[in-house]
């Protein structure tokens, strides 16, 4: 009888290759199943609220003065959005918080002062492990608990917008994040509805510009940039502590 040992030895590489392929299929297939079936979708990008049927009756007209101090109120949010690759599968990571404060001053049909501040430890996503990385290694919220934007150039509003009219304005200011301050310009969409003014906008953020470590970890890689996004609602009055 011929010796079957060489044949058995030849089978081992095939078995190993098959095992590796099977593991790869399980990882990629399992990841795809997690992303497409189990994992919650990232929240939509911020957008202006749809005007309600009672908005126009709230008394705002094009002739109403908007001069004065306006403060950020309930319903405001801020957060981040970044693209991830999880074992070869693309997905969007997003974190949000409602712990946002600030104000703006309007005078002579222009925004003369504005600032907002975000409590970074309160930012959360749909994944606890991501949040732990965000608060610790990435953003080091114990050392840098807040991020701030401060307007440095007035915004010319032109004529006072009518109620429910949407306008877009460029806003230039200083974004301070992770202990680093940089000048940024973002386009803001704004709408006056009743006794509120809502503003939404995005600020592109390149992590290295702010000394933020690369968020990537084994098995999960991210782009080297993301966005900071805000949806701010203002009512008349000085900020309250």
Residue, then its C-alpha position, 0 to 999 in steps of 0.5 A: x500500500x502506498x504511503x498516504x503521509x505526503x498526501x496528508x501533508x499536502x492537505x494541511x496548506x489547503x485546510x489552513x487557506x480554507x480556514x483563513x478564507x472562512x474567518x475573513x468571510x465571517x469577519x467581513x460578512x458579520x461586519x456587514x450584517x452588523x452595519x446594515x442590520x444591527x447598528x443604528x443609522x447615524x442621525x441625519x445632518x442638522x437642518x432647519x425645522x419645518x415651519x409649523x402652521x402657526x408660525x406666521x401668526x406669531x407676529x414676525x414680519x419683515x419690518x420687525x426689529x431683531x436688534x438686541x441680545x439673543x441667547x441659545x435655548x432648549x432644542x439646540x444641539x451640537x455634535x460631530x460627524x466622521x466617516x469610518x471603515x469597519x473591517x472594510x465596510x464604510x459607515x458614518x459615526x456621529x455624536x450629539x449633545x444638547x449641552x450647548x450655551x451661548x448668545x448673539x447680539x444683533x444691531x443695525x441689521x448685522x450680527x456684531x457678536x456671537x459665541x457658543x460653547x459645547x460641553x464635550x464630555x456630554x457628546x454621545x453616539x450609538x456606541x459606548x466604546x466609541x464614546x469612551x475613546x472620544x472622551x479619553x484618548x481622542x478629545x481628552x475632555x478632562x483636560x479640554x472640557x469645552x469647545x468654543x466658537x467666537x465670531x470675529x467678523x460681523x455678519x451683514x444681514x441686509x434687510x430683516x428677513x421675513x418670518x419663515x424666510x431662509x437665508x444663508x450667511x458666511x460666518x468667520x470666527x475662531x474655533x477653539x477645540x482640544x486646546x487649539x484655536x484656529x480661524x474658520x469660516x462656515x456657511x450658516x442657514x438661518x430662519x426666523x420663526x415666531x419668537x425664535x431664530x434657528x441657525x444650522x451650520x457645519x465646520x470642517x475639522x482636520x484633526x491634526x490642525x487641532x492636535x487631535x490624535x488619529x481616532x483610528x484603532x485596530x479594525x476601525x480606520x477613520x478619515x483624517x477629518x470630520x465636521x462639527x455641526x450645530x443646530x442653534x435656537x435663539x430667543x431674546x434675552x441675556x444668557x442665563x447661568 
